[in-house]
């Protein structure tokens, strides 16, 4: 038995080089460092190198692209292509999914070149907002839903996209930014509804009502107003406040007549009229 152990150890040791070979040859995804990129051949002019960088960026060869852009910045600092290369570095970081680095790059570009065309047409501000949007937590099935997590990144995205909307209402990127902003608002509303439901389960309807009221006030344009109003109306009923519940359900019927919750709101209004006949004349202060 003891004689077999050294031979077994020797066999295991002999397998180590093969294992290392398999790991190193596992695929292109393993070679992520800039040292593993293909050789770079620089050209004679700033424009040529910048265009080579753009070509590499288009082909998703991000380390090579950044090398060309950095070369343009260092070799031709007074060229207009050096400025464009600064922006392209941020675009490269964005394309690689390095959103924090992209945000830093875009903000630095906006600070250093406030009158540049790409700043004035809203491109840089839009990319900042989009970077924050992309950096929000994702939904992964093995983890709690994103609306249960910390919402600071989502709030950051809302701040930047709302700021873009105020400053660049005529930008060609406005429509894209508004769609991202709508998704951000929905995420924030999801979180408020989650918290409100938690309070309801814990038998704290007043706290739930405050969260729902706050969501309606802070996040207009989310597209979730009928749902929020319906949940708020039900919460008011739990609070034994039929006048306010009636007013809330009536808003759904009046402002969102085509929504699915409108019919359900009508049923609640019929219930309130029968159960609380004095609700119409009562005042909730």
C-alpha positions in Angstrom: 0.0 0.0 0.0 2.8 2.4 1.0 4.6 1.8 -2.3 1.6 2.9 -4.3 1.4 6.4 -2.6 4.6 7.8 -4.2 3.5 6.5 -7.6 0.1 8.2 -7.2 1.8 11.4 -6.1 4.0 11.3 -9.2 1.0 10.8 -11.4 -0.7 13.8 -9.9 2.3 15.9 -10.3 2.6 14.9 -13.9 -1.0 16.1 -14.5 -0.2 19.7 -13.3 1.4 20.9 -16.6 -1.6 19.6 -18.5 -4.0 21.3 -16.1 -2.1 24.6 -16.5 -2.2 24.2 -20.3 -5.9 23.7 -20.3 -6.4 26.8 -18.1 -4.3 29.0 -20.2 -6.0 27.7 -23.4 -9.5 28.1 -21.9 -10.4 30.8 -24.3 -10.0 34.5 -25.2 -12.0 35.5 -22.1 -9.1 34.6 -19.9 -6.7 36.9 -21.5 -8.1 40.2 -20.3 -4.9 42.2 -19.4 -3.6 44.8 -21.8 -0.4 42.9 -22.0 -2.2 40.1 -23.8 -3.4 42.4 -26.6 -2.1 42.2 -30.2 0.9 44.3 -31.2 0.1 48.0 -31.8 1.4 49.7 -34.9 1.1 53.5 -34.6 0.7 55.8 -37.6 2.3 59.2 -38.4 -0.6 61.5 -37.7 -3.1 62.2 -34.9 -6.0 61.6 -37.2 -4.7 58.2 -38.4 -4.1 56.9 -34.9 -7.5 58.2 -33.7 -9.2 56.5 -36.5 -7.4 53.3 -35.8 -8.6 53.6 -32.2 -12.2 54.0 -33.4 -11.8 50.9 -35.6 -10.6 48.9 -32.7 -13.4 50.2 -30.5 -15.9 49.2 -33.2 -14.4 45.7 -33.3 -14.6 45.5 -29.4 -10.8 45.4 -29.1 -11.0 47.8 -26.1 -7.4 47.6 -24.8 -6.0 48.2 -28.3 -8.4 51.1 -28.8 -7.5 52.8 -25.6 -3.8 52.5 -26.4 -4.4 54.4 -29.7 -6.4 57.0 -27.9 -3.8 57.4 -25.1 -1.1 57.7 -27.7 -3.0 60.5 -29.5 -3.4 62.4 -26.2 0.2 62.1 -25.3 1.9 62.6 -28.7 -0.4 65.3 -30.1 -1.7 67.2 -27.1 -2.7 70.3 -29.1 -4.5 68.5 -31.8 -8.3 68.4 -32.0 -8.0 64.7 -32.1 -6.4 64.7 -28.7 -9.7 66.1 -27.3 -11.7 63.6 -29.3 -9.5 60.9 -27.9 -10.3 61.9 -24.3 -14.0 61.4 -25.1 -13.2 58.1 -26.9 -11.4 56.8 -23.8 -14.6 57.3 -21.8 -16.6 55.6 -24.6 -14.2 52.7 -24.4 -14.7 52.4 -20.6 -18.5 52.5 -21.2 -18.3 49.8 -23.9 -16.3 47.6 -21.6 -18.9 47.9 -18.8 -16.5 49.9 -16.6 -19.3 52.4 -15.8 -17.7 54.2 -12.8 -14.6 54.9 -14.9 -16.7 56.0 -17.8 -18.6 58.4 -15.5 -15.3 59.9 -14.3 -14.1 60.3 -17.9 -17.3 61.9 -19.1 -17.5 64.3 -16.2 -13.8 65.3 -16.7 -14.5 65.9 -20.4 -17.5 68.1 -19.6 -15.5 70.1 -17.0 -12.4 70.6 -19.3 -14.3 71.2 -22.6 -17.7 72.9 -21.7 -18.1 74.4 -25.2 -17.3 71.2 -27.1 -19.9 70.1 -29.6 -20.4 66.8 -27.8 -21.1 68.7 -24.6 -23.4 71.3 -26.1 -25.5 68.7 -28.0 -26.1 66.7 -24.8 -24.1 63.6 -25.8 -21.8 63.7 -22.8 -24.5 64.4 -20.3 -26.6 61.6 -21.8 -23.8 59.2 -21.5 -23.3 60.1 -17.8 -26.9 59.3 -17.2 -26.8 56.2 -19.2 -23.7 55.0 -17.3 -25.5 55.5 -14.0 -28.4 53.6 -15.4 -26.2 50.7 -16.6 -24.6 50.6 -13.1 -27.9 50.0 -11.3 -28.2 46.5 -9.6 -29.5 43.8 -11.9 -32.1 41.2 -11.1 -30.5 37.8 -10.7 -32.8 34.9 -9.9 -30.7 33.5 -7.1 -30.6 36.9 -5.3 -33.4 39.1 -3.9 -35.1 41.3 -6.5 -33.4 44.6 -7.2 -36.2 46.6 -5.6 -35.4 45.0 -2.3 -31.8 46.2 -2.5 -30.2 49.6 -1.7 -31.6 52.2 -4.2 -28.8 54.8 -4.0 -27.5 53.8 -7.5 -31.0 54.1 -8.9 -31.4 57.5 -7.3 -28.2 58.6 -8.8 -29.4 57.6 -12.2 -32.7 59.5 -11.7 -30.7 62.6 -10.7 -28.5 62.6 -13.7 -31.3 61.8 -16.2 -33.6 64.4 -14.7 -30.7 66.9 -14.9 -30.2 66.0 -18.6 -33.9 66.5 -19.3 -33.8 70.0 -17.8 -30.7 71.2 -19.5 -31.0 69.5 -23.0 -34.8 69.4 -23.9 -33.9 69.8 -27.6 -31.2 67.2 -27.7 -31.4 64.3 -30.1 -30.7 62.1 -27.1 -33.7 63.4 -25.2 -36.1 60.6 -26.2 -33.6 57.9 -25.2 -32.9 59.6 -21.9 -36.7 59.8 -21.2 -37.1 56.1 -21.7 -34.2 55.4 -19.4 -35.7 57.8 -16.9 -39.1 56.1 -17.1 -37.5 52.7 -16.3 -35.6 54.3 -13.4 -38.8 55.8 -12.0 -40.5 52.4 -12.2 -37.6 50.8 -10.3 -38.0 53.4 -7.5 -41.7 52.9 -7.4 -41.2 49.2 -7.1 -39.1 49.8 -4.1 -41.7 52.1 -2.5 -44.5 49.5 -3.1 -42.3 46.8 -1.6 -41.7 48.9 1.5 -45.4 49.8 1.7 -46.4 46.1 1.5 -43.9 45.3 4.3 -45.6 47.9 6.5 -49.0 46.5 5.7 -47.9 43.0 6.6 -46.6 44.4 9.8 -50.0 46.0 10.5 -48.7 49.6 10.0 -51.1 51.0 7.4 -50.3 54.6 8.2 -46.6 54.1 7.4 -47.7 52.3 4.2 -49.9 55.2 3.2 -47.0 57.6 3.7 -44.7 55.6 1.4 -47.3 55.4 -1.3 -48.2 59.1 -1.0 -44.4 59.9 -1.2 -44.0 57.8 -4.3 -46.8 59.6 -6.1 -45.4 62.9 -5.1 -41.7 62.2 -5.9 -42.0 60.1 -9.0 -44.5 61.6 -11.4 -44.5 60.2 -14.9 -43.5 56.7 -13.8 -46.5 55.1 -15.5 -47.4 53.3 -12.3 -49.8 56.0 -10.9 -53.0 53.8 -11.3 -51.3 51.0 -9.4 -50.1 53.3 -6.6 -53.4 55.0 -6.3 -55.3 51.7 -6.1 -52.9 50.5 -3.3 -53.3 53.8 -1.6 -57.1 53.6 -1.7 -57.1 50.2 -0.2 -54.7 51.4 2.5 -57.0 54.3 3.4 -59.8 51.8 3.9 -57.6 49.9 6.3 -57.1 53.2 8.1 -60.9 53.6 8.4 -60.8 56.7 6.2 -63.5 56.1 3.6 -63.6 59.8 2.4 -60.0 59.7 1.4 -60.3 56.2 -0.1 -63.3 57.4 -2.1 -61.3 60.4 -3.4 -58.4 58.2 -4.4 -60.5 55.6 -6.2 -62.3 58.4 -8.0 -59.0 59.8 -9.3 -58.3 56.4 -11.0 -61.7 56.4 -12.7 -61.4 60.0 -13.8 -57.7 60.2 -14.7 -57.0 56.7 -15.9 -60.4 55.4 -17.3 -58.8 52.9 -19.7 -56.5 51.3 -17.0 -57.4 47.8 -15.6 -57.6 49.3 -12.1 -60.3 51.7 -13.2 -63.0 49.0 -13.1 -61.7 47.6 -9.8 -61.8 51.2 -8.5 -65.4 51.5 -9.5 -66.3 48.4 -7.5 -64.6 49.9 -4.5 -66.6 53.1 -5.0 -69.8 51.1 -5.1 -68.8 49.4 -1.9 -68.0 52.7 -0.2 -71.3 54.2 -1.2 -73.2 51.3 0.4 -71.0 50.8 3.4 -70.2 54.4 4.2 -73.1 56.6 2.8 -71.7 59.6 4.6 -68.3 59.4 3.0 -69.2 61.8 0.2 -70.0 64.5 2.6 -67.3 63.8 5.1 -64.0 65.8 5.1 -60.7 64.2 5.7 -59.1 67.6 6.6 
